[in-house]
Amino acid sequence: VQVTPGEEYTFKVTAHAKDGSVSSPATVTVKAETEKVTGLRADSITDSTVNLSWDKTQGADEYIVEKYDDTAKKWTQVSTPVVPKVTLSRLTAGTAYKFSVCAVVNTASGPVTGAYSDILTVTLGPGKVKNLDVDSVTSTTVKLSWDKVKGAKGYEVYKVVGGENILVGTTTSVSYTVKKLSSSSSYSFRVRAYTADKTCGDFSSAVKTV
């Protein structure tokens, strides 16, 4: 039986015996539910935005997207898109967020919401490392420094060789000394930040030694 989500339907059922007798009808009233949203996922993540999408829910007129507020300890509505995707911005770098979505069907008696999707946890990457600079150079070492990145747990330092980034070390401070270098060579370095769960941000611009 095809039904409309949110509407109530009354069915009558009778039993027919082999001898031809028929029982009194039993009446059952049910309310059609809106389907649960499935397939909630993060298609892309930056240090301040996340693009969410999910499977289209049959009959849905719009969706409610909610984000868990860690400070207030409650879920808050952040968007009501009419298509199964949304871009959320003005988020904090390096922070983990929880999202959930439900479908809404508009009926003659008012909007009817379905069950919320399974919770999706997304950790934003830290910001891009800026102002990478060479502080000092010796015959075999180079000391690098950069600005602190909000949301960063630590930093990865890379040496650029033939266009490829080669990891040379990690640090939790905003400086790092690269050792065992050749005095007759010039080097390029890049740095990127990472969060507690090892989500990495974008690489800094390269800095080159003379």
Summary of the structure (lengths in Angstrom):
residues: 210
radius of gyration: 28.6
end to end distance: 77.2
largest distance: 106.0
contacts: 625
relative contact order: 0.16
helix: 0%
strand: 48%
